[in-house]
Amino acid sequence: MRDLLNTLYATTPGTSLHLDGDAIRIYHSEQPGRRLLPLARIDHIVAFGGVTITDDLMHRCARDRRSVTWLSGSGRFLAGVVGPQDGNPHLRVAQHDQYRDGARRLDLAARFVVGKLQNTRQLLLRAARDATGRRQGSLREVAECTATSIIALADVPSLEVVMGIEGQAARRYVSIWPDLLTSHARLRPPARRVSRPPTDPLNAALSFGYGLLRVAVQGALDQVGLDPFIGYLHGIRPGKPSLALDLMEEFRALLVDRIVFTAFNQRQLIETDFRQMPGGAHEFTDGGRRTFLRLWSDARARGWQHRGLRTDVPAALLPLVQARVLARHLRGDLDGYVPWSPT
């Protein structure tokens, strides 16, 4: 099944990737030996700073429609190549029409936020099951407030109200971070979400994970034929893939936050896996980045319940599945977009 092919993450500065027949040859001067990876096993290459890709490999990836993405050391998107696209003009016209229709745009924006809050609530309730005493009570209280916000989104008069509900829920969620981290983590939780740049290990890990999630979601939108830059919740923002940011909302809590908090709680990640840069920004060390990518790759293979399909779907496929659900709604095949939630 092609959708289950793997992503190659090239992280070590000084690494070069070459085409060798029907394989990728990985070369680094300090790591002797011939290392080959069959192209048939790879559908996406993610290259971090200091990694080079030869022209012949780039041309082969473009011809095969194998996407290539470049990220900074902190996980920030730098550039991407997807190769020739068939195009889907009728779908994109429908996408643009729904953006221009105020009521339909509002409905979609609210549904993306509902998906985000449903899965945030799931994360909180799962954490509460393993907690006791005051910590358990606090997690359940915020989960209940989140449920109230979901109900409020059923009938909202404007996009501004949707964004206000989302903002209040986000602030409550960040306030409970100290209780999502156990005493075993030995990590001082930050008081707020800081992303530009992240100024502590927790925010740095979240930002890095969101960068990887963006790659997956934007790739899914490209594959389905949707325009990543025409969003409903995030609107149209120059240089921002607004629809990718919309679709990311429902995946953040369970596909990224869950990995990050679990990794700190189990000490798979510790403070020495990060370095502080001039100006106060934090980012992964090379070893910390490798650890997180291993956790991310393992988590992508995990199956999650999908109510619409009535089966388990690997995390790696969820963005593609939901991009297809969104496309069906925009074409008129589904009355409403149903965000993913495992409940």
C-alpha positions, 0 to 999 in steps of 0.5 A, a space after each residue: 500500500 503506497 500510503 504506508 511508505 516511509 519518510 527519510 529524515 536526514 539530520 546530520 550536517 555534512 550528509 549528502 544524498 545521492 541517486 544510485 540506481 533505484 536507491 538512495 546512497 547516503 554519504 558522510 565523510 565521518 561514517 565510512 561504508 556504503 549505505 543504500 536505501 531502496 527508493 521504493 521504500 521512501 515516499 518523502 525526504 526531509 532534509 535538515 540544515 547542512 544536508 545536501 541532495 544531488 541534482 540527479 536524486 532531486 530529478 528522480 524524486 520529481 519524476 516519481 512525485 516523491 516530495 522533498 522538504 527542507 527544515 531548519 534545525 528547529 523544525 521550521 519549514 524552509 522549502 519544499 519540492 513536490 514535482 509535477 502535479 496533475 492539478 484538480 481545478 474543479 476541486 480548487 474552484 469549490 474550495 475557493 467558492 466555500 471560502 467566499 461563502 461566509 456561512 460555509 467558511 464559518 461552518 468549516 472554521 468551527 469544525 476545525 476548532 471542534 476537532 482540536 478541542 475534542 482531541 485536546 479533551 481526550 489528551 487531558 482525560 487520558 492524563 487524568 486516568 493516570 493521575 491522583 488527587 489535586 492533579 487529577 481534579 485539575 485535569 478533569 476540570 479543564 477537560 470539562 471546560 473544554 467540553 463546554 467550549 465544544 458545545 458553544 461552537 455548535 451555533 456561533 454567529 461569527 468567525 471572531 467568536 470561533 477564534 475567541 472560543 479557541 483562544 480561551 480554550 488554548 489558554 486553559 490548556 496551557 495553564 494545565 501544562 504543569 499537571 500534564 508533566 509528572 514529577 518524574 519529568 524534572 522539567 519546569 513547565 513554561 508559563 505560556 506557549 512561545 514559538 517565535 522562537 521557543 525559549 524553553 525545552 518544552 516549547 522547542 519540542 512542541 514547535 519541532 513536532 508541529 513542523 513535522 506535522 505541517 510537512 505531513 499535512 501539507 503533503 496530504 493536501 498537495 496529494 489530494 489536490 487542495 490549495 494549502 494556502 486558502 484556509 477557512 479558520 486561518 483565512 488567507 495569509 501571505 506566505 502561510 499555508 492556511 489550509 494546512 494550519 486549519 487541518 493541523 488543528 485536529 492533530 496537534 494534541 494527540 499526534 504531537 503534544 502526546 508524544 512530547 509530554 510522554 517523552 518528558 515524563 518517561 525521561 526519553 527527553 531531558 533538558 540536556 537534549 536541548 541547547 540555548 542559542 544566542 538570544 535565548 532560543 532553544 532547539 534540539 541538540 543533534 542527539 535530542 533531534 534523533 531521539 525525537 525523530 525516532 519517537 515520531 517515526 514509531 508513533 506514526 505507525 500506531 493505529 488510531 480509531 477512525 469513526 468514519 472508516 470504522 477501522 484503525 488508521 495509522 497516524 501517518 495516514 490520518 492527514 491524508 484520510 482527512 484531506 480526502 474527507 475535506 475534499 469530498 465535503 467541498 465537492 458536495 459528496 458529504 453534507 459537512 466536514 467531520 474532523 478526526 477524533 478517536 472517540 
